[in-house]
């Protein structure tokens, strides 16, 4: 149960108690103690549980920033990279934040890659970048470069950390996530 749900449930309990006591009904000490206990238990801080999912897929690594990921250094086209990720039960990595951007950039720099495919595509040069499920990309990166090419329809991070579009037929390493 999320914190918001616990607070909401506590509010409903207290409001119900106040509404009931507004009439002729008077709460007994036992009922008040029970209500107080329920409200305290619902709102008592809890340790955030670790994700129940573990990173057990062969070749994949758990990372606190990226989750369960795998860096493929063998270059493939964007279509083939997507297919490889799907065969693994995942997808190309979706970059959601600057922390993820920095982690991916460090992979590219440390391994001297020419770049990596990450999740993002568009149907034309003038259309927005979209995730695999059709939502706008949540994060383009601080070094996003708009390439003025009608064939730059697949999203990539290059060797210096710049992000943007390129031809999907280019062979590039890639990162999958599960």
Protein Blocks (a to p, Z undefined) as FASTA:
>chain_A
ZZklmmmmmmmmmmmmmmmmmmmbccdfklmmmmmmmmmmmmpccdddddfbdcfbghia
cdfklopadddfbdcdfklmmmmmmmnopacdddfbfklmmmmmmmmmmnopabdcdedd
dfbfkbccddfkopacfbgbjkbccddbfklmbccddfkopacdddfkbccdddddZZ
